[in-house]
Amino acid sequence: MRRDQSVRLEPGDADTAPGPESPVAYGLDTRRVSASALRRFGDLYLQEMVIAVVALAMILFFTVDSPDFFTTSNAAALASFIAPIAFFALAEVPILILGEIDLSVGEVYVLSPFLVEHLNNAGTPVPLAIVFTMALCAVIGWVNGLITVKLHLPSFITTLGMTFALEGIILIGSNGAPANPVGDGTLALVLGGGVWAEAYWAVGVMTILFVMLRRTSFGLHIIAVGGNAESSKESGLKVDSIKIWCFVLCSFVGGLIGILDGYHIGSIDPDTPGLTFMFYGVAAAVIGGTALTGGRGTMIGAAIGAIALGTLEDGFHVISVSSFAYDLILGIAILITMFLNVQIERATIRGAGRGSVARLIGFIFNRRKEPVRR
Amino acid sequence: MMPRTEVTDRSDVEDMLRIEEISMSFGAVTVLRNVNLHLRRGEILGLVGDNGAGKSTLVKIITGYHKPDGGRVYLDGEEVRLRSVQDGREHGIETVFQDLALVNELSVFHNLFLNREHTGGGWFKLLRNKSMRAAARRCLDEMAVDIPSIDVPVAKLSGGQRQAIAVARATRQKDIKILLLDEPLAAMGAKETALIINLIKGLCRSTGISVIIIDHNYAHLFDICDRINVIQQGQVTLDADLSEISLEELIELMVQSRRCELSKYLPGDQVSAETVINPQANGGSR
């Protein structure tokens, strides 16, 4: 059959385009661009790398500025600055990825050493008291999750209420007296009494949570629910139970930090500002690339963020800058990273409007990534 | 064009899916009123209706996403009460949702395997990404879906590519009995559409699965379906085999009902069909 040359060729015509059986038919992209491992790494960990460079730069600065910074004795101090921030950050990351927040974890942290002491006074052996305490902390998280998910309260409100309730319980229970961790010997040494114990725990917990988030199906489901809860539900995920488990995990880790810090410091005041500690953790997570809007976050990033904040705090102590300035710099750092966060998101997600910084970042990292479209 | 699928006499075959007296409301809004619908084995059923008629809600009930306020669902002659999408999947019901149910932040292969990950390590459920990557690559190659890389987040893909992935995810399953497609062709070009239509027809012929498809392009439906049901204001108002109705009649029917609908709100005795809807836009010429 002859075709009149003046007839406009339809998209399906054999002479202009491959037939439907050709693999090319589907894609708008004819060149199969394979993402190299390096680029994939760059895609995933761009923000983490940026903050790692910042942390290294700070370490370099303090080392050059003061001979006391890069010393063995300061290393232990540095670790005790970083570890608690890292713990709180790690605990919050799954919750933040879900687009929720747990304000009460700081108060759970204060509560747990009091619970251990209280249970011990009531005649429970120390190891058993610790196990009970951890279980109770997990239950607090479960209640947080249950209220948030089943009663549809925003987690901010749920956990804010829980924060004050726990604070009240601690003050009533302790009558204002500080908690002195019970038990000694190996147990106390392992549970934070040893100089490096807390740091080892932090690395251990980070490793476990890293594997959980990146390498297990539970971790994948957390990111899926955080990215799009509706789609996750349509894919058959149990959105509610995933959220509740994340709250349980967060409170559990919170209880662990409390016990470790109790042994590490030697005594915990009932009016310890749990909220502030919790927010240091959130700050570290956010600086490390976790999106407060959900869907994005890594344990590595949170740990690096904690290292950056801990280094800053310790460095200021070493070079004797007023610790007041620390808060100022922390505030500015959060604002700058949040700004970059938004810009990077725009740069990496196609279709979203691009800001000037995003264009710059895109220019540096994305040059050949956009597939050629016809 | 593709040859029309032959409508064979299946009256002696039991229904694959039958729903009776299904009703559903969200708060004060009643979406479905006593809907009856049946789907024969190996049949492709087209669902037609205006926006808000209740098509997607019906699909979401069949798939297990919504629990209906009343009514019964029979699968293979047995009454079932699906509690979740996962429950539906276990009964062999696969769905391509209108919003595609993809997570933008996850890579293509993780989306393909969402909630069906290949895992090892027993209780810990460690992801076996290598095995998933290989399977995803194989699946997409078989379906001739071309994407830049299976490692990119789906946020970076075009609408047609995303839709192809959602269809691939549903049709990939081995134990599938019923396939529900909620506007699977909406964002696709002509070639991709032809491919998907071929795929669905092929699936039906080779595996004997039953399909319900929602589409606003009636020409597509006439190309692919054995039977058409029209849903209007939460009720099935027409159930016709393809031999009993023509494309023109269907378009006329839909336009008529819209005209009636509009005449309630607009002053004057009649609204012309042209101002309400352009039949060409909906049907095209065949």
Interface residues (C-beta under 8 A of the other chain):
Chain A: E10 P11 G12 A17 P20 E21 S22 P23 V24 A25 Y26 G27 L28 D29 T30 R32 V33 S34 A35 R40 V211 R215 T216 S217 F218 G219 L220 H221 I223 A224 G226 G227 N228 E230 S231 S232 K233 E234 S235 G236 L237 K238 G295 R296 I349 R350 G351 P371 R373
Chain B: Y65 S84 V85 Q86 G88 R89 T95 F97 D99 L100 A101 L102 V103 N104 E105 L106 H110 L114 N115 E117 T119 F124 K125 L126 L127 D141 M143 A144 V145 D146 I147 P148 S149 D151 V152 P153 A155 K156 S158 G160 Q161 A164 G189 A190 K191 E192 A194 L195 N198
